[in-house]
Amino acid sequence: MLFYWFLKFVAIGPLVRLVFRPHVEGVHHVPRTGAAILASNHLSAADWIFMPLALRRRVTFLAKAEYFTGTGVKGVLQRAFFTRAGQVPIDRSSASAAEDAIRTGLRLLRTGRLLGIYPEGTRSPDGRLYRGKTGVARMTLETGVPVVPVAMTYRPRRLPVVGWNLPAVRIRIGEPLDFSRYEGLAGDRFVERSVTDEIMYEIMTLSDQEYVDVYGARVKTSMDATGASASEVVSRLQPPADEAADRAPETLAG
């Protein structure tokens, strides 16, 4: 735990703030105490660095298991870094592994943690917002904790003196989402899809991203297999326009 605060306030945090100067909005929406889920879009491998720097509370992420299983010097250093930073490994290779990840998330939330989750399940292949997986809905419905939507955005920025190109980072944090109206309905796949779509709608609104009604992981798999671009794959996988309009995420508040 001490290593996490060392990274945030000494080793990494000050340098990141100085160089990137991330702009943050809506920090007051994050509960000061108690469990909550931070549900964010996922555009960069650096997302998990910038978001925690914006908050006073510690954030625990469910990190992919590959970060903990590398070999050689790089693997040892990477494993030590993520372990000491308090990140929790999850296996994303199968349905049973996904269930284990959800149970891990539930355990962390029941101890009052602030849990960071990327509902898309993978980084966006082209900057658009992809369909969310329902694990986040399962966690909020089983625990009753609020879901705080977060949007990470990056735009090109050129430093005038040295001529470097660095991203301008913006973090927008929305109002907590309360799903108590669905109490007792965890496990209902239609309710969990509705909850997930509401969360993705809020992230879409905060980020101004175009929404794609396809899982990002499926798009990446097809890209690797065919060599096609993300747009080409999406055009084959996405539902027809009239059906997609019916399935686009909508706010269900009220």
Disulfide bonds with the S-S distance in Angstrom:
none
